[in-house]
Amino acid sequence: MATIEKNYEVDNRTGLNHEGLAANTPVRRLTATSIIGDRVENEQGDNLGKIENLMVNLHDGSIEYAVIDFGSFLGMGGKLFAIPFSELHIDEERELFIVRRSKEYLKQIPGFDKNHWPDTNDHSYFNDVNMYWGSSYYTQP
């Protein structure tokens, strides 16, 4: 694939953005608003739902979790699931995220009701999520 030379000085002065199929290739940074609403699939191509929100660590600025609405795919209508952001892999060509886990694995994810989010300062839910996903990240009480 040919590399497109970008000149941000010119872009900033003219207000024009690079266009075409490879305008944002390789993808290294995205705005939160461009991630929220993106589809999520597994490696088998099953549509798992969409990203509803992002949980940001205020101490180091990292995105810790993507809050996913798996909708009717998992038969959990109205439930949301926090997935460590490191579990999501971007598919640049299809403009979506991939979770490299089976349906059976995903059916066991700790979830929460859309209208009753876990208290983000009560770390037990997120510690359960981290333990389930095998993440070494531990939220201090």
N, C-alpha and C positions, 0 to 999 in steps of 0.2 A: 504494500500500500504506500503510495506517495505521501510524503510529509508536506503539509501546507505550512509555509512560513507565515507567522502572524506578526503583525506590527501593532502592538497595543497603543503606541504613541499616536499613530495615524487613526486607529479606531476611536480612541478617546477624543481626538480633535474633530473628527468628522461625524461621530455618532453612528457610524456604520459598523455592522458586525459582519464577520465572515459568514458566508453562506455555503450551501452545498451539502453533500452527503457526509463529508468528514469535517464539518466546521468545528466540532467539539471533540475531536479525536486526537489523542486518547483522552478519555474522560478521567479527570483527576479531581475535579471539584464541581459540586452542584449546589444550587440554592436549596434551602429547606422546602420552599414552595414547589420546586420542580420535582422533589422526591415524594412529597405528600400527594397521595392520589395515584401513585404508580402501581401498576399491577405486580403481583407476586405469583410466580409459578414454581413448581418443583421441576426436577430434571426430566420428568416424563412429559412435561408440557401441560399438566393439569393446572387450570387457573385456580389459585388458592385464595384470591381476594385482592385487597389493596392496602397500601400503607395509609393509615389514618392520621398518624402523628409521629413525632420523634421525641425521645427523652434525652435531654442534654445534661451532661455532667457539668455543673456550674463551677467545679474546682479546676478542671483541666480543659473544658471546652469540647470534649469528645461527645459524639453521639453514642450513648450506651445501648439504647433499645429503639427498635422501630415498633410502633404499636400497629398491629395488623388486624384488619377485619377479615376473617376467613369466611364470614357469611355462611351461606348454605352449603358450601363445599364440605365442611366437616359436620354438618348437621347441628351446629351449635348456635343457630340464629340469635343475633343480638350480642354475641360475645366478641371481646377483643382479646388479643394476645400480645404480650411483650416478647419480642425476640431479640437477643443480642444482635446489634447491628453488624457485628463481625460474621454472623451467619448468612447475611445477604450478599449475593454476588451479582454485580450488574451485567446485564446482557446489553451491550452497547447498541448492537444492530437492531434489536427488537424493542429497545427502550423500556425494559422492565427489570425486575430483580428476580433472582433464582434462589430458592432455599434447597440445599442439597440434603434433604431428608425425605424419608418415605412418608406416605399417607398415614401409616400406622403410627409412626413416631409423632407426627404432627397432631394426631387425635388425642394424644396424652398431654399436650402442652397445658400448663396452668393458665387459665383464662380469667377474665373478669367481665362483669356486666357493663354494657355501654353507658348506663346511667349511674353506675357506682364504681368509679375508678378506685384502685387501691390508694391509700394515703402515700404519697411519694416520700414522706418522711418516716413512714413505717417500713423499714427495710426488709421485713420478713418475706413479703411477696417477691421482691426482686432477688433476694437470696435464694428463694425456691426456684425461680426462673433460672438463675445462674447455675444452680446445682443440677437442674434438669438438663440444661444444655451442655453441662460439663465445662462451664466457664470458670476460670480461676479468679475472676473478679468477685470480690466480696464487699458488700455495702456495709459500712460500719454503722452500728446502732446509734 
